[in-house]
């Protein structure tokens, strides 16, 4: 027999698991994510209320999909662009193609199926009419394919015959794509309404704690800091109840981390040359310059270059060849990664390591194998 307490605990766990899934994957469809969608639908009422009241987000739940519409990122938040298959971020032209594809699919007369050739022709015609048509057909095709693949990833388009893949390699063979029309109208977030009242400090703070890897005190508005000081205990309770996150508050700021290390789209530390190099660079700079606890560490361009050159020389045989050949690229990508993690930001030609970066300083037992070390005990932002 299931007790009332047992049922309540199961419901709470289910709601939390559904909320975590939506944070990671704001679009769920019955075709791609049947189990996750079923869980979200089971707790739809409670989830809508929680996301709206705590974060100011809108959750749309329908029989065949769920869509969490988040608010715009806070000012100063590093951009998180869509990525092509090879990891290259979308540029302005590709975003334009994505918007044009969505507009074409929403046009009157478009049903649940569409010919790729007709869609491509409509996109080109609309781009020409708007004065944004490109002059390179090959580049236009790449951008169209990237837009179509993004819509496939979201479940808006279904391509069981591999039509988009053939277009990607220059095979213009026509074919039909299935269109998930109920979801299509909710893919692009609506433009902010100028008449909406200001977002309360408690909501802004909660968003930052849920969405950002590290929240520095200096980046919080005075009313947000007041909320953090006044409601720290309640914040910790809500973060745990809603998403299974643990709140850690220190002199330099706050962090809501996932002890399981699964609620993130950007783990750190981690495998691969870039993350290993970034970890080693942090360790090297902190070891050499000994920052004041709780304070940022300003590193000159010359010191950063010297540290990277030393690391490349030491690990040349193990790291990806393109980074070894081009340390400037490695430097730029490390800087971008650390900025995305809120662990550093560029300062002219130099680098400013934020105080939380010191948590990744290796201990004496870690130093011998630092090049392959990934600390599973230390929570990743």
DOLOVO-144388 format. One record per residue (C-alpha): residue in one letter; x, y, z. Coordinates in steps of 0.001 Angstrom, whole numbers, plus 500000, padded with zeros to 6 digits. Example, Ala and Ser with C-alpha at 12.3 -4.5 7.8 and 13.67 -1.06 7.14 Angstrom:
2
- aa / x / y / z
- a / 512300 / 495500 / 507800
- s / 513670 / 498940 / 507140
This chain:
381
- aa / x / y / z
- x / 500000 / 500000 / 500000
- x / 501283 / 503496 / 499115
- x / 501065 / 505974 / 501977
- x / 500054 / 509591 / 501528
- x / 503541 / 510647 / 502518
- x / 505049 / 508326 / 499924
- x / 502779 / 509692 / 497218
- x / 503629 / 513291 / 498132
- x / 507343 / 512523 / 498012
- x / 506956 / 510839 / 494624
- x / 505001 / 513834 / 493319
- x / 507682 / 516237 / 494558
- x / 510427 / 514171 / 492930
- x / 508474 / 513970 / 489677
- x / 507883 / 517722 / 489585
- x / 511551 / 518391 / 490261
- x / 512693 / 515964 / 487566
- x / 510276 / 517524 / 485070
- x / 511444 / 521044 / 485939
- x / 515103 / 520045 / 485531
- x / 514337 / 518510 / 482151
- x / 512618 / 521680 / 480954
- x / 515553 / 523848 / 482027
- x / 517880 / 521697 / 479938
- x / 515505 / 521136 / 477045
- x / 512851 / 523878 / 476782
- x / 511114 / 522109 / 473871
- x / 509835 / 518555 / 474346
- x / 507787 / 516616 / 471799
- x / 505866 / 513361 / 471928
- x / 507850 / 512008 / 469002
- x / 511320 / 512630 / 470469
- x / 510752 / 512761 / 474233
- x / 507628 / 510718 / 475071
- x / 508572 / 509859 / 478655
- x / 509769 / 513368 / 479543
- x / 506666 / 514934 / 477987
- x / 504400 / 512533 / 479867
- x / 506080 / 513542 / 483141
- x / 505685 / 517255 / 482353
- x / 502028 / 516799 / 481434
- x / 501408 / 514919 / 484686
- x / 502687 / 517909 / 486691
- x / 501698 / 520646 / 484238
- x / 499593 / 522748 / 486631
- x / 502222 / 522866 / 489373
- x / 505025 / 523477 / 486869
- x / 503206 / 526370 / 485175
- x / 502660 / 528015 / 488549
- x / 506234 / 527475 / 489718
- x / 507897 / 528754 / 486538
- x / 505578 / 531781 / 486351
- x / 505817 / 532835 / 490004
- x / 509476 / 532027 / 490666
- x / 511075 / 532883 / 487315
- x / 508515 / 534779 / 485245
- x / 508681 / 532082 / 482543
- x / 505724 / 530817 / 480506
- x / 505184 / 527075 / 480176
- x / 502976 / 525868 / 477326
- x / 501871 / 522242 / 477633
- x / 499854 / 520582 / 474882
- x / 499131 / 516921 / 474056
- x / 502054 / 516669 / 471619
- x / 504603 / 519123 / 473038
- x / 505766 / 521276 / 475921
- x / 507519 / 524619 / 475474
- x / 509200 / 526605 / 478248
- x / 509500 / 530222 / 477122
- x / 512276 / 531835 / 479123
- x / 512905 / 535526 / 479649
- x / 515698 / 537386 / 477905
- x / 519120 / 536942 / 479572
- x / 520228 / 539528 / 482094
- x / 522436 / 542347 / 480765
- x / 526065 / 541288 / 480636
- x / 525255 / 537579 / 480425
- x / 527542 / 535912 / 477865
- x / 525636 / 534989 / 474702
- x / 524822 / 531323 / 474151
- x / 524259 / 531069 / 470393
- x / 522806 / 528174 / 468480
- x / 525525 / 525947 / 467052
- x / 525948 / 524258 / 463705
- x / 526785 / 520553 / 463575
- x / 530513 / 521319 / 463670
- x / 530192 / 523562 / 466731
- x / 530372 / 526858 / 464823
- x / 527942 / 529433 / 466255
- x / 525086 / 530783 / 464177
- x / 525820 / 534123 / 462563
- x / 523367 / 536864 / 461667
- x / 522664 / 535378 / 458223
- x / 521846 / 531952 / 459669
- x / 519518 / 533444 / 462278
- x / 517852 / 535370 / 459452
- x / 517345 / 532115 / 457540
- x / 515869 / 530506 / 460659
- x / 513379 / 533349 / 461052
- x / 512517 / 533244 / 457343
- x / 511956 / 529475 / 457437
- x / 509616 / 529856 / 460419
- x / 507747 / 532668 / 458664
- x / 507409 / 530576 / 455504
- x / 506072 / 527606 / 457465
- x / 503534 / 529862 / 459217
- x / 502276 / 531342 / 455947
- x / 498608 / 530734 / 455060
- x / 498107 / 527588 / 453034
- x / 501076 / 525687 / 454454
- x / 499883 / 522395 / 455886
- x / 501458 / 519554 / 457804
- x / 503835 / 518700 / 454955
- x / 506106 / 520881 / 452833
- x / 508439 / 520329 / 449880
- x / 512014 / 521351 / 450640
- x / 512301 / 523003 / 447222
- x / 509157 / 525077 / 447825
- x / 510405 / 526098 / 451251
- x / 513810 / 527103 / 449853
- x / 512182 / 529133 / 447084
- x / 509916 / 530942 / 449538
- x / 512817 / 531765 / 451848
- x / 514848 / 533151 / 448932
- x / 511886 / 535205 / 447686
- x / 511254 / 536658 / 451147
- x / 514949 / 537438 / 451640
- x / 515025 / 539217 / 448273
- x / 511901 / 541214 / 449106
- x / 513453 / 542276 / 452420
- x / 516756 / 543184 / 450793
- x / 518772 / 540630 / 452742
- x / 519290 / 537958 / 450084
- x / 522871 / 536730 / 449883
- x / 524970 / 536652 / 446708
- x / 526570 / 533250 / 447373
- x / 524208 / 530309 / 446644
- x / 526512 / 527841 / 448422
- x / 526577 / 529943 / 451603
- x / 522803 / 530424 / 451403
- x / 522359 / 526655 / 451153
- x / 524554 / 526103 / 454231
- x / 522564 / 528625 / 456219
- x / 519250 / 527120 / 455109
- x / 520439 / 523633 / 456058
- x / 521586 / 524879 / 459498
- x / 518159 / 526455 / 460063
- x / 516351 / 523279 / 458981
- x / 518498 / 521149 / 461271
- x / 517770 / 523417 / 464226
- x / 514057 / 522967 / 463586
- x / 514599 / 519211 / 463311
- x / 516407 / 519203 / 466658
- x / 513469 / 521002 / 468247
- x / 510935 / 518604 / 466734
- x / 509283 / 521215 / 464498
- x / 510344 / 519385 / 461327
- x / 510614 / 515634 / 460795
- x / 512806 / 514248 / 458035
- x / 512735 / 510463 / 458037
- x / 514125 / 510219 / 454492
- x / 517375 / 512159 / 455034
- x / 516367 / 514945 / 452650
- x / 518128 / 517710 / 454579
- x / 521325 / 515661 / 454732
- x / 521313 / 515315 / 450948
- x / 520774 / 519043 / 450556
- x / 523719 / 519637 / 452857
- x / 526099 / 517883 / 450434
- x / 524707 / 519631 / 447369
- x / 522248 / 516959 / 446255
- x / 519173 / 518974 / 445367
- x / 516827 / 515973 / 445348
- x / 513410 / 517150 / 446462
- x / 511406 / 515632 / 449274
- x / 508697 / 516255 / 451826
- x / 509242 / 517346 / 455420
- x / 506590 / 516839 / 458094
- x / 505668 / 520003 / 459999
- x / 504625 / 519987 / 463658
- x / 502281 / 522933 / 463275
- x / 500967 / 523170 / 466869
- x / 504543 / 523612 / 468130
- x / 505646 / 525926 / 465315
- x / 503736 / 528922 / 466658
- x / 505563 / 528656 / 469985
- x / 509141 / 528143 / 468754
- x / 510172 / 531794 / 468593
- x / 509719 / 533668 / 471865
- x / 507495 / 536756 / 471546
- x / 509075 / 540188 / 471649
- x / 509048 / 541794 / 475121
- x / 505963 / 543906 / 475797
- x / 506918 / 547494 / 476617
- x / 503874 / 547741 / 478873
- x / 504859 / 544889 / 481178
- x / 505720 / 546093 / 484720
- x / 509322 / 545791 / 485931
- x / 510430 / 542339 / 487041
- x / 510583 / 542103 / 490856
- x / 514003 / 541716 / 492451
- x / 513158 / 538283 / 493880
- x / 512362 / 536993 / 490384
- x / 515493 / 538536 / 488836
- x / 517674 / 537038 / 491569
- x / 516083 / 533601 / 491271
- x / 516621 / 533638 / 487495
- x / 520292 / 534460 / 487955
- x / 520793 / 531688 / 490496
- x / 519042 / 529111 / 488310
- x / 520505 / 530082 / 484942
- x / 524001 / 531438 / 485612
- x / 526961 / 529291 / 486680
- x / 528247 / 531926 / 489117
- x / 526543 / 535095 / 490354
- x / 529042 / 537702 / 491517
- x / 527951 / 540195 / 494168
- x / 529223 / 543065 / 492056
- x / 526858 / 542012 / 489254
- x / 523751 / 542140 / 491439
- x / 521566 / 545207 / 491766
- x / 521126 / 546590 / 495310
- x / 517572 / 545206 / 495598
- x / 518790 / 541787 / 494437
- x / 521528 / 541835 / 497080
- x / 518908 / 542709 / 499696
- x / 516865 / 539682 / 498617
- x / 519932 / 537443 / 498815
- x / 520748 / 538595 / 502357
- x / 517179 / 538648 / 503653
- x / 515814 / 535440 / 502096
- x / 518905 / 533250 / 501863
- x / 517334 / 530380 / 503819
- x / 514098 / 530498 / 501833
- x / 516049 / 530743 / 498555
- x / 518025 / 527638 / 499456
- x / 514805 / 525775 / 500242
- x / 513118 / 526805 / 496976
- x / 516141 / 525975 / 494817
- x / 516333 / 522512 / 496343
- x / 512591 / 521910 / 496126
- x / 512185 / 523232 / 492574
- x / 515358 / 521984 / 490861
- x / 517477 / 519987 / 493310
- x / 520096 / 522754 / 493467
- x / 522243 / 523601 / 496486
- x / 522806 / 527273 / 497289
- x / 526311 / 528346 / 498280
- x / 526849 / 531978 / 499301
- x / 530313 / 533421 / 499831
- x / 531875 / 536828 / 500131
- x / 532365 / 537138 / 496388
- x / 528915 / 535957 / 495358
- x / 526532 / 533031 / 495120
- x / 526276 / 529730 / 493293
- x / 523363 / 527328 / 492946
- x / 525015 / 524056 / 491996
- x / 523836 / 520589 / 491129
- x / 525602 / 517957 / 493212
- x / 524819 / 515356 / 490531
- x / 526596 / 517452 / 487897
- x / 523880 / 516739 / 485317
- x / 521872 / 519974 / 485261
- x / 524182 / 521907 / 482960
- x / 524794 / 522385 / 479264
- x / 528419 / 523350 / 479874
- x / 530293 / 521146 / 482325
- x / 533663 / 522121 / 483768
- x / 536173 / 520633 / 484364
- x / 535810 / 518074 / 481608
- x / 537488 / 516063 / 478870
- x / 539051 / 517488 / 475721
- x / 541927 / 519815 / 475030
- x / 540025 / 523055 / 475532
- x / 538649 / 522281 / 479000
- x / 541906 / 520721 / 480142
- x / 543867 / 523727 / 478887
- x / 541459 / 526140 / 480588
- x / 541784 / 524272 / 483898
- x / 545555 / 524212 / 483621
- x / 545678 / 527908 / 482757
- x / 543579 / 528818 / 485803
- x / 545815 / 526677 / 488001
- x / 549003 / 528140 / 486560
- x / 547923 / 531762 / 486890
- x / 546622 / 531336 / 490440
- x / 549748 / 529460 / 491514
- x / 552004 / 532163 / 490122
- x / 550106 / 535292 / 491106
- x / 548526 / 534249 / 494456
- x / 545269 / 536254 / 494414
- x / 543757 / 537739 / 497542
- x / 540976 / 535389 / 498732
- x / 537599 / 536625 / 497507
- x / 539119 / 539132 / 495052
- x / 539447 / 539147 / 491272
- x / 542894 / 538564 / 489790
- x / 544002 / 540831 / 486925
- x / 546497 / 539159 / 484599
- x / 548416 / 541041 / 481925
- x / 548352 / 539965 / 478279
- x / 552044 / 539072 / 478459
- x / 551505 / 536815 / 481470
- x / 548571 / 535031 / 479816
- x / 550548 / 534519 / 476604
- x / 553538 / 533183 / 478519
- x / 551404 / 530746 / 480508
- x / 549663 / 529431 / 477386
- x / 552965 / 529080 / 475526
- x / 554361 / 527053 / 478404
- x / 551305 / 524801 / 478523
- x / 551347 / 524238 / 474768
- x / 555029 / 523318 / 474894
- x / 554453 / 520861 / 477736
- x / 551372 / 519180 / 476265
- x / 552045 / 519454 / 472531
- x / 552025 / 515676 / 472044
- x / 548629 / 515228 / 473738
- x / 546624 / 518253 / 472675
- x / 544719 / 518835 / 469455
- x / 547069 / 519847 / 466665
- x / 545163 / 522972 / 465679
- x / 545661 / 524431 / 469157
- x / 549340 / 523559 / 469182
- x / 549811 / 525209 / 465783
- x / 547760 / 528263 / 466714
- x / 548039 / 529259 / 470408
- x / 546113 / 532473 / 469674
- x / 543051 / 530386 / 468813
- x / 543490 / 528396 / 472012
- x / 543789 / 531616 / 474009
- x / 540638 / 533054 / 472444
- x / 538584 / 529901 / 472985
- x / 539774 / 529519 / 476582
- x / 538750 / 533120 / 477246
- x / 535325 / 532523 / 475689
- x / 534842 / 529345 / 477730
- x / 535806 / 530980 / 481026
- x / 533546 / 533948 / 480233
- x / 530627 / 531568 / 479536
- x / 531292 / 529974 / 482924
- x / 531498 / 533410 / 484606
- x / 534979 / 532479 / 485819
- x / 536797 / 535248 / 483923
- x / 536405 / 538061 / 481446
- x / 538773 / 539652 / 478930
- x / 540382 / 542940 / 479925
- x / 541951 / 544546 / 476905
- x / 544640 / 542053 / 475957
- x / 544696 / 540535 / 479428
- x / 542384 / 538443 / 481527
- x / 540533 / 538978 / 484805
- x / 540011 / 535776 / 486773
- x / 536959 / 536053 / 489001
- x / 537254 / 534946 / 492600
- x / 535303 / 531671 / 492113
- x / 538003 / 530483 / 489695
- x / 540166 / 529772 / 492748
- x / 537949 / 526802 / 493601
- x / 539574 / 524974 / 490689
- x / 543070 / 525395 / 492062
- x / 544543 / 521879 / 492387
- x / 545545 / 520500 / 495738
- x / 548938 / 518942 / 496309
- x / 547527 / 515479 / 495583
- x / 545974 / 516635 / 492326
- x / 548985 / 518357 / 490784
- x / 550831 / 515288 / 489467
- x / 547996 / 514278 / 487137
- x / 546330 / 517621 / 486570
- x / 546340 / 517216 / 482798
- x / 543753 / 514441 / 483009
- x / 542097 / 515292 / 486316
- x / 538337 / 515865 / 486472
- x / 537149 / 516376 / 490021
- x / 533754 / 514716 / 490322
- x / 533444 / 515832 / 493944
- x / 533666 / 519497 / 493096
- x / 530348 / 520811 / 491705
- x / 530519 / 522181 / 488199
- x / 528836 / 525556 / 487811
